[in-house]
Amino acid sequence: MASLLDPAARGRVILVGAGPGDPGLLTVRAVEALKAADVVVHDGLIDPRVLDIAPASAQRISVAKQRARHTLPQEGINALIVAHVRLGQVVVRLKGGDPFIFGRGGEEVEAVRAAGLPVEVIPGVSAALGCAAEAMLPLTHRDHSSAVSFVAGQCKGLADQDWSGLAGQGRTLVIYMGLATATDIADKLMADGVAPDMPVAVLERGTLSGSRAMKTLLADLGPMVARETVKSPGIIVVGEVVELSDATDKLARWARIAESVA
């Protein structure tokens, strides 16, 4: 099948990963797709400079979501995309990070296919990779970590998730959407046997202006997020590799940490 970026092809969907924020991290193929767009259906955290790549005539539709408050439910987004494609338009569904890593890209592909319409996916730099690179934080390292796992800090509630064995010595755990539940996440990991003094990093607004990279110990994760008034978007990295990063040490005194887990 010919590429959906063929300018002669009308009425199709291109799911595009916008990366962690910095427009310089877009792929060449993502830029090509944006330039071909008639409609851009985009997440709320997309940098305006990325949206500016699309033609001035292209319609821009925000489907921004916030925790516990979606301006448009996923079913509505799916229907919106399908409706525009049926008008013969090139619809770029622009998603932060990578569409297939906690981006509901799989659900949207299913919806478009179910409608009998063509769809292409252009991957993006996931937030974990982009933010970690900015902080000089290797997610794997021959001396410190031979495995890395990605989990969602809100998906279906923490109680429904089994993270046993995902964090600890020689392993790295990356937690998306976990800032609001940082204290619960730390408690969950420590209950699973992860040491309270395991290094953790919080990467806030990675690759965007005002980004911060902070590190502390697992037992101090929730208190640090509160002390530093960390805001979304952000990811949490748990593992020995955190010690290799350029993240600023926000470690409270051990006595304070001991109080938080008492």
C-alpha positions in Angstrom: 0.0 0.0 0.0 1.3 3.5 -0.8 2.2 5.8 2.0 -0.6 7.9 3.4 1.7 10.9 3.0 1.1 10.6 -0.8 -0.3 14.0 -1.6 -2.8 12.4 -4.0 -4.3 10.3 -1.2 -7.3 12.0 0.4 -9.5 11.1 3.3 -7.1 9.5 5.7 -5.8 9.7 9.3 -2.2 10.1 10.3 -1.4 9.5 14.0 1.6 11.6 14.8 3.8 11.5 17.8 4.8 15.1 18.7 7.5 14.0 21.1 8.0 15.3 24.7 7.6 19.0 23.8 10.6 20.5 22.0 9.7 20.9 18.3 13.3 20.0 17.5 12.5 16.4 18.5 9.9 15.9 15.9 10.7 13.4 13.3 11.1 14.4 9.6 8.1 12.3 8.8 6.0 14.1 11.4 6.8 17.4 9.9 5.8 16.2 6.5 2.5 15.0 7.8 1.7 18.3 9.6 2.5 20.2 6.4 -0.1 18.0 4.5 -2.8 18.4 7.1 -6.3 19.8 6.5 -7.3 19.2 10.1 -5.1 18.8 13.2 -6.7 17.2 16.2 -4.3 17.8 19.0 -3.6 17.1 22.7 -3.5 20.1 25.1 0.2 20.0 25.8 1.4 20.4 22.3 3.8 23.3 21.8 2.3 26.1 19.7 5.4 26.0 17.5 4.5 22.4 16.5 1.0 23.5 15.6 2.5 26.3 13.5 4.1 23.8 11.1 0.6 22.9 9.8 -0.7 25.2 7.0 -2.4 28.4 8.1 -5.6 27.1 6.4 -5.6 23.9 8.5 -8.3 23.6 11.1 -6.9 23.1 14.6 -9.1 21.3 17.1 -7.9 20.9 20.7 -9.1 17.8 22.6 -7.2 18.6 25.7 -7.6 16.3 28.7 -6.8 17.0 32.3 -6.9 14.6 35.2 -10.5 13.6 36.0 -11.8 16.1 33.5 -11.9 15.4 29.7 -13.3 18.1 27.4 -14.3 15.3 25.0 -14.5 11.6 25.9 -12.4 9.2 23.8 -15.4 8.0 21.9 -16.1 11.5 20.9 -12.6 12.0 19.7 -12.8 8.9 17.6 -16.1 10.0 16.1 -14.6 13.5 15.4 -11.7 12.0 13.5 -13.8 9.6 11.5 -16.3 12.4 10.5 -13.5 14.6 9.1 -11.9 11.8 7.2 -15.3 11.0 5.6 -15.3 14.6 4.3 -12.1 13.6 2.3 -9.8 15.5 4.6 -6.3 14.7 5.7 -6.6 14.4 9.5 -3.4 14.6 11.6 -4.1 13.3 15.1 -1.2 14.9 17.0 -0.4 13.3 20.3 2.3 14.2 22.9 5.2 11.8 23.1 4.5 8.6 21.2 1.0 7.6 20.2 1.4 4.0 21.3 2.8 4.7 24.8 0.0 5.8 27.1 -1.4 7.9 24.3 -4.5 5.8 23.4 -3.2 5.5 19.9 -4.2 1.9 19.8 -7.9 2.8 20.5 -7.9 5.4 17.8 -6.4 3.1 15.2 -9.1 0.5 16.1 -11.8 3.1 15.7 -10.6 4.3 12.3 -10.1 0.7 11.0 -13.6 -0.2 12.2 -14.9 2.6 10.1 -13.1 1.2 7.1 -10.8 4.1 6.7 -7.0 4.3 6.1 -4.7 5.1 9.0 -0.9 5.5 9.4 1.1 5.9 12.6 4.3 8.0 12.8 6.1 7.3 16.1 7.4 10.1 18.3 10.1 10.4 21.0 8.4 9.2 24.1 8.4 11.5 27.2 10.5 8.9 29.1 13.3 9.0 26.5 13.2 12.7 25.8 13.0 13.9 29.4 15.6 11.4 30.6 18.0 12.4 27.8 17.7 16.1 28.8 18.6 15.2 32.4 21.5 13.0 31.2 19.7 10.1 32.9 20.4 6.7 31.1 17.4 4.5 31.6 19.6 1.4 31.1 23.3 1.1 32.0 25.6 -1.8 31.8 26.7 -1.3 35.5 23.4 -0.3 37.0 20.3 -1.5 35.0 19.6 -4.2 32.5 15.8 -3.6 32.3 13.4 -0.7 32.0 9.6 -0.8 32.5 7.0 1.9 31.7 3.8 2.1 33.9 1.0 4.5 34.3 0.5 6.0 37.8 -3.3 6.5 37.2 -4.4 3.8 34.8 -7.3 1.9 36.4 -6.1 2.9 39.8 -3.0 1.8 41.6 -4.6 -1.0 43.4 -5.3 -2.8 40.1 -1.7 -2.7 39.0 0.9 -5.4 39.8 4.4 -3.8 39.7 6.1 -6.6 41.6 9.7 -7.0 40.3 9.6 -3.9 38.1 11.7 -1.7 40.4 14.8 -2.5 42.5 18.4 -3.3 42.1 19.4 -3.6 38.4 16.1 -2.4 37.1 14.6 1.0 36.1 10.9 1.9 36.5 9.5 4.9 34.6 6.1 6.1 35.9 3.9 8.3 33.7 1.0 10.4 35.1 2.1 9.7 38.6 2.6 13.2 40.2 -0.8 13.3 41.8 -0.3 9.9 43.4 3.4 10.2 44.2 2.9 9.3 47.9 0.8 6.3 47.1 3.3 5.2 44.4 6.2 5.3 46.9 4.1 3.4 49.5 3.2 0.8 47.0 6.8 0.3 45.8 8.1 0.1 49.4 5.4 -2.4 50.3 6.6 -4.5 47.4 10.1 -4.5 48.9 11.8 -1.6 47.1 14.3 0.0 49.6 13.2 3.4 51.0 16.6 4.8 50.0 16.3 3.8 46.3 17.1 6.9 44.2 14.2 8.5 42.3 14.0 11.4 39.9 11.1 13.7 39.0 11.4 15.2 35.5 9.0 18.1 35.2 8.2 19.7 31.8 11.0 17.9 30.1 12.5 19.5 27.0 10.1 22.5 27.5 10.9 26.0 28.9 11.0 25.9 32.7 11.9 22.2 32.9 13.2 20.8 36.1 15.0 17.6 37.0 15.0 16.7 40.7 16.2 13.7 42.5 15.7 12.3 46.0 15.0 9.0 47.7 11.9 6.9 47.3 10.7 7.5 50.8 10.8 11.3 50.2 9.1 11.2 46.8 5.7 12.4 47.8 7.0 15.1 50.2 9.4 16.4 47.6 6.7 16.7 45.0 4.7 18.7 47.5 7.6 20.8 48.7 8.7 21.7 45.2 5.1 22.2 44.0 5.8 20.0 41.0 3.2 20.4 38.2 2.3 18.2 35.2 3.5 17.2 32.8 6.1 15.1 34.5 7.5 11.6 34.9 9.0 9.7 37.8 12.1 7.5 37.4 13.0 4.9 40.0 16.3 3.2 40.0 20.0 3.3 40.6 20.6 5.0 37.2 19.1 8.2 38.8 22.5 8.7 40.5 24.1 9.2 37.1 21.8 12.1 36.1 22.3 15.8 36.2 19.1 16.2 38.3 19.3 18.6 41.2 19.5 16.8 44.5 16.4 17.7 46.5 17.0 15.1 49.2 15.6 16.1 52.6 17.6 15.2 55.7 17.3 11.5 56.6 15.4 12.3 59.8 12.7 13.9 57.7 12.5 10.9 55.4 12.3 8.6 58.4 9.3 10.6 59.7 7.5 10.2 56.4 7.6 6.4 56.5 7.1 6.0 60.2 
